[in-house]
Amino acid sequence: MKQLLILFLFFATQIDVNAQGDLLVLKKRNQTMQTWIQGSYITFQFSSRQWIQGMISQIRNDSVTIDQIDIRTVPNQFGFPTIDTARLGLLKLHVNEIYGMPKRSYGGDIFTDGSLLQLGSGAFVFVNLINSFIKGYSFFGSDNLPRLGIAGGVFLIGSVLHTWHRSFLTMGNTYTMQTIHTAASK
């Protein structure tokens, strides 16, 4: 029995186990934001500003090979939306060719992108219009014009914030993409 156990342990130590390969890491200054390994799904903006999505098939040194996949919602023969995928082939690129990454949004962008200001001022103008018709007031009367002007200004501020807001992270000084060679990879 001991000989069988020793023989098993000998062969078990001879097996080449590749638990984890190289890592692709998104960093904000020196803090790791997200990591990907071989087989992970990734979406990014290429240096040509084209959005690319797919599975990571290989990470070596400073290059990444992506098996491009296009996922779309299309109507089926009955008109209901279904998911359709198309494989577009392999794309090998250097990590410096990644221009941007989509931001992780948990619904909190409504407070920072100006949408809430636009929605609130638009709702105020709509309610003001309805009340003016119901009560018989002049919509553009002298007592109502300052309120409409403030609502228009708030809507304009929301529009400017919405224009400046980006839905993706641009690689550069703050955000960087790099590969990390792990000891387990060969």
Order of alpha helices (4+ residues) and beta strands (2+ residues): alpha-beta-beta-beta-beta-beta-beta-beta-alpha-alpha-beta-beta
